[in-house]
Amino acid sequence: MARPDSATVELRALAPSLKEALAHKLLAMGDDELLLAHRDSEWCGHAPILEEDIAFANIAQDELGHAGLWYGLLQELDGSEPDQLVFFRPAQAFRNARMLELPNGDWAFSMLRQYLFDSYEMIALEELAASALQPLAHAAAKARREEIYHLRHTQSWVQRLGLGTDESNHRMQLALEQLWPYATQLFAPLDTEQHLIDAAILPSLPELASRWTASVTSWLEASGLDVVAAQMKEEPAAGRDVHTEHLPPLIEELQVVARTDAGASW
């Protein structure tokens, strides 16, 4: 999605239709990061080894920071208050991909989910860093610097577990077959997203999906996993306005402190 510097635009210069489309996209992007950060944080004190307890907590913190980047841009765009979005929105108003709200399961499931999302995010951030919208491009470039290390970390775990024991390989294969159908929702367009793609603000989703599929398929197969078997599983509906039964209790836990005294100063 390369563009000349002369084609860059600022948030304030966007047409109303593009502002609305971008607001929907930024909300979905922020919600993806927030929900993954929350699920990752649940491993704090429970990871299989101490070093990974620390590492995964740091990844969760980074993902929360990335959510702040997208919510921050949304605030600049339409005045939405990030704390209100996070702590006082009802569960049905969240627009995260369903893969990210699923319970953690075992270590293989959580690590593979993180790897699949990291792989998606690395490709997406690389393209977004060339966006015609300068604030979006700058935020993507900042997030990508951290995402490089996330992907290296999760790639090594996928390989370690896939090529480890029969038990670890079996658990990874089960996780892959559960997660792959959900992961494809990351590339499902929002209703108004094509306007942003046409304006060179967002990259082409089919291109992202093609690059992601090629990249993760190569790594997963080299790690002893059967991607074809996972691809045969039925995909859930693509829309981000439908969630699993796991989201409401997650949001309730996330918001419980803020809602206890909604008028408190933070």
N, C-alpha and C positions, 0 to 999 in steps of 0.2 A: 504494500500500500504506500509506496514511496510517493512523495509530493514535493514540489519546489517550495522554498520558504515563502515565496510571494503568495502562495495559496493558503497560508495559515489564517485562522480566524480565532476570535476570542468569544467567550461565553456571551458577553453582552451583545455581540453582533449577530447571534443566531436568529433566524426567523422563528416566529411563534410555533410553527408546526415542528421544527427541529428541536426547539427547547422542550416541548412536551415529549417527543420521542426520546430525547436524551435523558430526561428525568426518569422515565420508565426504565431505561437501560441502567442508569447509575444505581437506581434502587435495587434492581435485581443483582447487580454486581456486588453492591455492599452487603446485601442479604446473604449471598453465597459465602462471602468471606466470614461474616459474623457467625453463621451457623456452623461452618467448618471449624472455626476457632473455638466455639463453645464445645463441640464434640471432642476436639483434640484436648481441650483443657481437662476433660473428664478423666483422662489418663494420668493426670498429675498424682503421683503417689502410688500408681498401679502399673506402671510400665514394667516390662520384664527384667530390665536391669537399670541400675541407678543412672548410668550415663544417658540412657534413652529417656528416662524420666525427665531429665533436665533438657535434653535436646528437643523432645516433643513439646514440652511446655514452651520452649523458645519459639518453636514453629507456630504454636497456637497464638502466642503474643504477636508474632509478625503478621499472621493472617488478620488478627484484630486491627492491627495498624493499617493494613490494606483496606479493610472495611471503612476505617476512618477517612482514608483518602477519597473513596468514592462517595461516602456520605457528605464529606466536606465540599466536594464539587457540586453535589446536589444542593447543598445549602446556598452556595454561591449562585446557583442557577435559579432556584425558586424560593429560597428562604426556609426550606425545611430544616427543622432543628434536629440534629443527630440524636440527642438524648431522647427526644420525643419519639423518633422513629424506632429506636432500639427498645426503649423501656415501656412505652405506652401504646404501641400498636397492637391490635388483636392478631392472633396467630394467622387468621385467614387473610390478613392484609400483607403477609410476607410473600416475597416473590423469588425465593431461593429455589435452586434445583433440588428435587426430592432426594437425590443421592446424599446430599449433605445433611439431611435431617434424620437419616436412618440411625438407629442405635449403633454403638461402636462395635458390638460383636466381639470377636477375639482379636488378637494383635494382627493376624494376617489380614482380616477385613479392614481394620482401621488404616493399616499401613498401605494396603493396596488402594483404598479410597483416596488417601492423601497423594499417592503416586499418580493416579489417574487425573486428579485435579491439578496437581503441580505441572504435569505434562501439558494439559490444556492451557493453564495459565501462562506458562513460559511462551508458548506459541502466540497466544492472544496478546500478551504484553509486548512482545517483539513487534507485532503489527500495530498495536495501539501507540507505540512510541513514535510511529511515523504518521499519526493522525493529523489531519488538517486543523484540528482543534488544539491549540497550543496547551491549555491547562490539562487536557486529557493526556496529551503526549508526554508532558513533563511528569505527571503522576504515574503513568505507566512505566516510564524509564526508571523512576525511583523504586517502584515496587519490584521491578524485574531484577534489580541488583540483589535483593534478598531471595527472590524466587530461584535464582541459580543454585544457591546452596540447599534450598529445600529439595529441589529435584535430584541433586547429587545424592542427598541423604536417602531419599525414598527409593531411588533406583538401586542403591546398594542393598537395602533391606529386601526389596522384591527379589533380587538375585540370590541373596543369602537364603531366603525362605523357599524360593522355588527350586533351588538346586541343593537344598539341605537334606533333610531326612524324608522318608516316605510320608511321614505325618505332616511335616511342614508343607510339602508339596501338595498334599491332599487338601489341606486347609486353604492354601492359596488358590487352588483351582475352584474350590467351592465359593470362595470370596469373589473370584473373577466372574463366575457364572451368575452370582447374585448382583454384582455391581455393574457389569457391562451394559445391560439394558437401560439402567438409570443414567449412566454416564453419557449416553447419546443425547440426553435432554440438554446438555450444556450447549449444544449446537442448534437447538430449536429456536427460530427467530421469534422475537416479540412482534406484536401486531404492527407496530410502526417502525420496526428496525430498518427496513429497506430504505427509508428516507435518509437515515444516517449513513448507510453504506453508499448510497448514490452520491452523497455529499463528501465522501472520502473521510468521514469522521470515524467510522467503524470499518473493520475489514470484512471481506466476504466470508460468510459462515461456511458455505460448502468448501472453500479453500482451507479454512481452519480445520474443519472436520477431516478432510483428506490428509492433511499434514499430521494431525494428531493420530489418526488411525494407523498410518504408516509407521510413525515413531513408536507408539506403544506396542503395536503388534510385533515389531522387530525385537523390542526389549523383552516382552513377555515370553515370546517363543524361545528366545535365547536363554530365558530363565526356567525353561522346562514346563511352560504352561500351554494349554490348548485354547487358543483364542477362538478357533472355529466353533468349538462346543459352546462357548459363551455367546457368540454372535447368533446362535440358533435360538436363544431364549427370547420370549416375547417381550417387546418393549412396552413400557407404560405410556400413557398419554403424554404428549409433549408439553402441554400448557403449564405455566408456572402459577396459575391460580388454583390448582388442585394439589392437595398435600396428603401425606399419609397420616395415620392416627398417631404417629410419634411426634408430630410438631407441636400440638397444643401443650402437652406436659413439658416439653423442652422450653417453650416460650414462657410458660408459667414459672418455671424455675429460674430462667434468665431474668425475669422482671420482678420477682417477688420482693426484693429489697426496695427497689424504687417505688413500687406500688404501695408498700407499707406506709410510706409518708410521701405522697406525691408532691407536696409543696416544699419539701426539704431542699436546702441549698447544697450543691455538691462542691 
